[in-house]
Amino acid sequence: MTESVQISLIQDSFLVGDIQANTLKIITLVEQARQSGAELVVFPELAVCGYPPEDLLLRQGFIEQADAAIEQIIAAATGIDVVFGGPRHDGECLYNSAFWAREGQLVAVYDKYTLPNYAVFDEKRYFSAGDHAAVVEIKGIKIGLSICEDIWVQQPAQDARQKGAAALLILNASPYHRGKNQQRIDELKRRNKETGLALFYLNLVGGQDELVFDGESLVIDSHGELVGRGPDFESARLQYRLASNGDIRSVATDFYPAQDELANVYRALVTAVRDYVINNGFEGVVIGLSGGVDSALTLAIAVDALGASQVHAVMMPSRYTAQMSLDDAREEAEILGVDYQIISIEPTFNAFLETLQASFAGTEPDTTEENIQARCRGVILMALSNKMRRMVLTTGNKSEMAVGYSTLYGDMAGGFAPLKDVWKLLVYQLCDYRNSLSRVIPQRVLDRPPSAELRPDQQDQDSLPPYEILDAILELSVEQDKTRAEIVAAGYDPATVDRVIQMVQFNEYKRRQAPPGVRITRRAFGRDRRYPITSGYRRK
């Protein structure tokens, strides 16, 4: 009879820095897995301390807490084998490690070989690289360990195979961006083809500052077939039985189908907002509604993330606000059932104009007066935030952030920016997607030309190229790092390309002062795309 082992994969969230709570969660889930009949339970990369812990890893007290937690988890491994991720310090070097515990003893340690140091990753700042495979036998089956980036290169999996492994447990904290899941499947199948190993790819789930982890854990048998997939953006316990011949069958675990890309993006935004607000101890959020598409989508995301009772919406009209904007904002709030109030900025705006009258004497109205209006709104929102202990969600999108179509200390004032990495055209697509679930955004909001309503008859297209052109140029320049010549060769007007590139370069100082926002593309502003504010370089 073919020998087999029942494996439980714990796709869950682990809060960065909350080592005590993470440890308790791990030990509790170990017990649940044991009671379910599992013989081996696996947790994600750095589950002990959360990912990414960043400079917490430089604090001696943090490492000491992690060491104590690791010993506590090892001691709890009775009647079931436990594999989990955590930092390991050997007295000289710090490693990103996977620990295999059995009957209160540590039987194997694997140190991550490949330390990513690109995009949002800077693991070489903290960790030293491992160079030895770790393979453990359980019920006659040899299983190797791997961590995240190691599966994107050949050597670690080949080393495990050479030591006799028939399967590989891959502990991950792999952040989401559009198209990421298919990339993972392709790479796993490549490793399987090279080695013949069955692969258990276990991923973290949940939001952490700018990053959001989507779960979507994957299981590939020794024949290269995808036989298991975890849910996206949800915690789950996934149970499989691995046979000695590399066959894998599910044990009361659903095969979760891949979701539509728009659905995944929307769920990423919802997850990021929920976890950022809750994990930072806020009692809800405040949102300034304008009657426009960006604030409408932000409101829907906030309600889906936190519930209507935790969302307070404010309309702050000025002399330039159209009645349809007031009507649409009210309708959005009523449909979603959120607290809603109207606070006119006219008295505040007039007070500023009176205060500055002498200083502005002899000048014509310009963007200065427009920015004062935006800053009046920012002050009101932040005052409500302070009083209500609710975080302000800003509503600006990636297109606006790229070219500086935003006001410092105005519409940029807030604690989190859900749409910071969402191009304007994608905003419309996400609105359509959300309305396909249930109508929450009035059609007129989607049909009318976008406007900041800071001067008479203002439209975004007065100051910017059409979004169809602007977003395309920005995506080529910002996300793909294409040169000016390459963008022009793609069919775009040279003068427009020059103008857009110049706006992106000039507004780095604004982006540096913007609130964090969730990353959903390959290259987001913030920790992902890092440019100097002061620079003599101008890309041509």
VENBELSUL-V849947 format. One record per pair of residues at least 24 apart in sequence whose C-alpha atoms are under 8 Angstrom apart, sorted by the first residue. I is the first residue (numbers start at 1). J is the second residue. Records with the same first field share a line. If there is no record, write none. Layout:
I->J / J
This chain:
2->243 / 244 / 245
3->139 / 140 / 141 / 243 / 244
4->139 / 141 / 241 / 242 / 243 / 244
5->38 / 39 / 40 / 138 / 139 / 141 / 241 / 242 / 243
6->37 / 38 / 39 / 40 / 239 / 240 / 241 / 242
7->38 / 39 / 40 / 41 / 42 / 239 / 240 / 241 / 242
8->33 / 38 / 39 / 40 / 41 / 42 / 237 / 238 / 239 / 240
9->41 / 42 / 43 / 202 / 237 / 238 / 239
10->41 / 42 / 43 / 44 / 202 / 235 / 236 / 237 / 238
11->43 / 44 / 202 / 203 / 204 / 205 / 215 / 217 / 230 / 234 / 235 / 236 / 237 / 238
12->44 / 204 / 205 / 206 / 215 / 234 / 235 / 236
13->204 / 205 / 206 / 235
14->47 / 48 / 49 / 50 / 51 / 204
15->49 / 50 / 51 / 208
16->49 / 50 / 51 / 52 / 53 / 208
17->49 / 50 / 53 / 56 / 62
18->49 / 50
19->48 / 49 / 50 / 65 / 66 / 69
20->69
22->47 / 48 / 49 / 50
23->48 / 69 / 72 / 73
26->73
27->73 / 76
30->77 / 80 / 82
34->79 / 80
38->80 / 239
39->79 / 80 / 81
40->80 / 81 / 82 / 83
41->80 / 81 / 82 / 83
42->82 / 83 / 84 / 169 / 171 / 202
43->83 / 84 / 85 / 171 / 202
44->84 / 85 / 171 / 172 / 173 / 202 / 203 / 204
45->84 / 85 / 86 / 97 / 98 / 147 / 148 / 171 / 172 / 173 / 203 / 204
46->84 / 85 / 86 / 87 / 96 / 97 / 98 / 173
47->84 / 85 / 86
48->84 / 85 / 86 / 87
49->86 / 87
51->173 / 208
52->208
54->126
55->126
57->126
58->126
63->87 / 89
74->101 / 102 / 103 / 104 / 105 / 106
75->103 / 104 / 105
76->103 / 104
77->101 / 102 / 103 / 104 / 105
78->102 / 103 / 104
79->103
84->171
85->171
93->127 / 128
94->126 / 127 / 128
95->127 / 128 / 129 / 130
96->127 / 128
97->147
98->145 / 146 / 147 / 171
107->136
108->134 / 135 / 136
109->134
110->134 / 145 / 146
112->146 / 147 / 150
113->150 / 156
114->149 / 150
115->149
116->149
119->523 / 527 / 528 / 529
120->527 / 528
132->159
133->159 / 160 / 163
134->160
135->160 / 163 / 164 / 165
140->244
141->165 / 166 / 243 / 244
142->166 / 167
143->167 / 168 / 169
144->168 / 169
145->169 / 170 / 171
146->170 / 171
147->171 / 172
148->172 / 173 / 174
151->187 / 188 / 191
152->187 / 188
154->191
157->191 / 195
158->194 / 195
161->195 / 197
165->197
166->196 / 197 / 198 / 244 / 245 / 246
167->197 / 198 / 199 / 200 / 222 / 246
168->197 / 198 / 199 / 200
169->199 / 200 / 201 / 202
170->199 / 200 / 201 / 202
171->201 / 202 / 203
172->201 / 202 / 203 / 204
173->203 / 204 / 213
174->203 / 204 / 213 / 214
175->211 / 212 / 213 / 214
176->211 / 212 / 213 / 214 / 268 / 519 / 520
177->519 / 520 / 521 / 522
178->261 / 265 / 520 / 521 / 522
179->261
181->216
185->218
188->220
189->220 / 224
192->220 / 222 / 223 / 224
193->224
196->222 / 223 / 224
197->221 / 222 / 246
198->222 / 223 / 224 / 246 / 247
205->233 / 234 / 235
206->233 / 234 / 271 / 272 / 275
207->271 / 272 / 273 / 274 / 275 / 276
208->272 / 275 / 276
209->272 / 276 / 516 / 517 / 518
210->272 / 516 / 517 / 518 / 519
211->272 / 518 / 519
212->268 / 271 / 272 / 518 / 519
214->268
221->246 / 247 / 248
222->246 / 247
227->255
228->254 / 255 / 256
229->255 / 256 / 257
230->254 / 255 / 256
231->256 / 257
232->259 / 264
233->267 / 268 / 271
262->429 / 430 / 433
263->433
265->520
266->301 / 430
268->520
269->301 / 418 / 419 / 518
270->301 / 302 / 304 / 305
271->305
272->418 / 518
273->301 / 302 / 305 / 416 / 418
274->302 / 305 / 306
277->391
282->389 / 390 / 391
283->310 / 388 / 389 / 390 / 391
284->310 / 311 / 312 / 389 / 390 / 391
285->310 / 311 / 312 / 385 / 390 / 391 / 392 / 393
286->311 / 312 / 313 / 314 / 381 / 384 / 385 / 390 / 391 / 392 / 393
287->311 / 312 / 313 / 314 / 381 / 392 / 393 / 394 / 395
288->313 / 314 / 315 / 316 / 377 / 381 / 394 / 395
289->313 / 314 / 315 / 316 / 329
290->315 / 316 / 317 / 325 / 326 / 329
291->324 / 325 / 326 / 327 / 328 / 329 / 445
292->325 / 329 / 445 / 450 / 451
293->427 / 428 / 431 / 445 / 446 / 450
294->395 / 396 / 397 / 419 / 427
295->395
296->329 / 332 / 441
297->427 / 430 / 431 / 441
298->393 / 395 / 418 / 419
300->336 / 434 / 440
303->336
308->336 / 337 / 338 / 339
309->337 / 338 / 339
311->338 / 339
312->338 / 339 / 340
313->338 / 339 / 340 / 341
314->340 / 341 / 342 / 343 / 381
315->340 / 341 / 342 / 343 / 344
316->342 / 343 / 344 / 345 / 377
317->342 / 343 / 344 / 345 / 346
318->344 / 345 / 346 / 373
319->346
320->453 / 454 / 455 / 456
321->453 / 454
322->453
328->442 / 444 / 445
331->442
332->440 / 441 / 442
335->440
336->440
345->373 / 376 / 377
348->376
349->373 / 376
370->454 / 455
371->407 / 410
372->410
373->410 / 454
374->407 / 409 / 410 / 411
375->407 / 408 / 409 / 410 / 411
376->410
377->410 / 411
378->409 / 410 / 411 / 412 / 413 / 414
379->409 / 410
382->413 / 414
391->415 / 416
392->416
393->417 / 418
394->418
395->419
396->420
397->421 / 422 / 423 / 424 / 427
398->422 / 423 / 424
399->423 / 424 / 470 / 471 / 474
400->424
401->511
402->474 / 503 / 504 / 507 / 511
403->500 / 503 / 504 / 507
404->503 / 504 / 507 / 510 / 511
408->510 / 513 / 514
412->514 / 515
413->514 / 515
414->515
415->515 / 516
416->515 / 516 / 517
417->515 / 516 / 517 / 518
418->517 / 518
419->517 / 518
420->516 / 517 / 518 / 519 / 525
421->517 / 518 / 519 / 520 / 521 / 524 / 525
422->520
423->471
424->467 / 471
425->467 / 468 / 471
465->496
470->500
473->497 / 500
474->500 / 501
477->501
478->523
479->521 / 522 / 523 / 524
483->539 / 540
484->539 / 540
485->540
498->540
501->539
502->538
505->538
508->532 / 533
509->533
